[in-house]
């Protein structure tokens, strides 16, 4: 009498196989979520306006058409691409009032405002343009003059848009005014918010498609487990 052949090794149950596949898929998805490169937020190309406070540049709380500096104040203008006031580039170069306005004697009925005008770097320049060199100037203006009037006294031609947004200083740039600049530096006609911020555009983190994929994988896995249990 011959011996019966050995019984085959028990195979994994259908639910177990589905669970293993689902675990592998979810693990791969988790890796994708963790390694997904965040999208670079859009910025805006514009002239930002600064006050020198205790030796440091602070983003101005008023626009140059409203601000009224006092004699001895130092103010700055910087052209750059930035997402909002928190990451805006600050003016570079000398910022000492005596060094900028020391040769301009005080005079009754006027005030002296030291200005730092920084057109920024080639990376921030509009296509086909090169920024002029940064410079300083001492504006002597009437005691009631605004920062915009002080700037006009030393940095013409200025250019403004229909909403009084400062577009160009010393004629730079020739075109454009607060245009949005995407991650690849492509421009659109959109304008920045009133405070110069470019928030609310593209956010960081994984794209919506990744999260949709996660939901789809989870749903398919649950359906497969349910079907396999019904067969069992």
Buried (B, 14 or more C-beta within 10 A) or exposed (E): EEEEEEEEEEEEEBBEEBBEEBEEBBEEBEEEBEEEEEBEBBBBBBBBBBBBEEEEBEBBEEBBBEBBBEBEBBBBBBBBBBBBBEEBBBBBEBBEBEEBBEEBEEEEEBBBBBBBBBBBEEEBBBEEBEBBEBBBBBBBBEEEBBBBBBBBBBBEEBBEEEEEBBBBBBEBBEEBBBBBBBEEEEBEEEBBEEEBBBBEBEEEEBEEEEEEBBEEBBEBBEEBBEEBEEEE
